[in-house]
Amino acid sequence: MWLAQGDALREWHENRAKPDVGIVLNTGAGKTLVGLLMAQSLVNEQREKVLYACSSIQLVEQTTEKARGYGLDVTTYFRHEFSNDLFTRGEAPCITTYQALFNGKSKFLNEHLAAVIFDDAHAAEHLLRDHFSLRIARKEFSDVYAAVHALFKRYHDKTGKAGSYAELEDPRCHHLFLIPPFELHSQLGEMTRILHEARLQQEKSTMFAWEHVRDHVDTCCIMISGDDITITPPFVPVRSLPYFNTGIRRVYLSATLSAPDAFARTFGCIPEEVIAPTTTAGECERLIVIPSRANLERDDIEMAKELIDRRKALVLVPTYSRATRWEDVVQPPPRKDVSRYVREFRDAPAADSVKLLLAARYDGVDLPGDTCRVMVIDDLPMGVGPLERYLWERLRLSAILRTAIASRVVQSFGRISRGMSDHGVVIL
């Protein structure tokens, strides 16, 4: 083990009884091994159930592969299946996804847990909000959309926004309207009737979030856009979940633990202890290229495409819609095959000039050394939901999201920079 890993484990062991502990280790400093050893140590201590949460199935598979390489037994849970019974017998931790942990019908809500390890804790904020946000898509629930839209038409007529609100009749409209709480309360009876008659609990796209918000619509934000209606709490009520009960220990692993205010918005608390051993791992040599600063009258994406034309390169974009701007160079892999595509890209020789495009995946892809020397980050690496978009675009409260965006940028650099002897080029 490296010295920083040992320092992190020793200091954590002295504070292991505390309910909330943060562990900060640079990308490439081996925090996965540290987290896995902590998880197994907690299992050994209590002979009870311990969860290790990752942000995607691809990361679950990658972490499981590492655990086996270290000689550690683990259970995995994703797509409604356990890989073995070691977790239920209290002999090994279970590696699962944030999605499996926080959806409204999670099987872990009724499990007696001893501890939860949150990997890549800096990436959890938008994942948690997604699970507490009920999205009613216009295409799928056209009658519900029309009824809710009509319900608040009179209010927008009275406030002088009749014209822009009427434009929502076009699904391509990008306007976003926040329904004020006082107006929601005045129409709450009718709103509740519309939602309950929609049978949201029976549709796969809505059943999990509906479980969280069905009794709390009156305390949620209602956002209406051209293609959907979103019902989301102003602050994600994670403290209402059993994972945050007294008696359960929580460890938050991160390369860039976000500012205290952002952390509190995500997990409803601030860690009592933050352990951040000094390490030079991850302090690599990077050349950062920003084509838009070149003062040339050319599109910076086209310039980036030229730069990576004859090179093996990773391209990161925030959404699948943004990925369409790269379709003449590379297509994103199917969602269920991301792990296979990452492995094939990693194993391909640099001389092949292959490309890999990933949408909204800024964590957990490890491409050290010659497996990848060039990376493109196209657009802000931020999973922004309707509420964040409203704060950013309409209220100009960009400072709220800056710390989150900054940490995602720094974190994304680590995809191709994995150690002190590593180096690479990042094109922004």
Summary of the structure (lengths in Angstrom):
residues: 428
radius of gyration: 22.9
end to end distance: 34.2
largest distance: 66.9
contacts: 1343
relative contact order: 0.15
helix: 45%
strand: 18%
